[in-house]
């Protein structure tokens, strides 16, 4: 129940934007950026773990 409330809050109140495509995001990376479910799925398919903003 708590997870449903958290997802609803992110989608309808906070509305963070995906750092890759600009859609409403619900997943937060370790570095603080947000990504949407679709971009996370694509990153998973490509085998990218945390490629956003990790320039070393």
Secondary structure by P-SEA (a helix, b strand, c coil): caaaaaaaaaacccbbbbccccccccccccccccccaaaaaaaaaacccccccccc
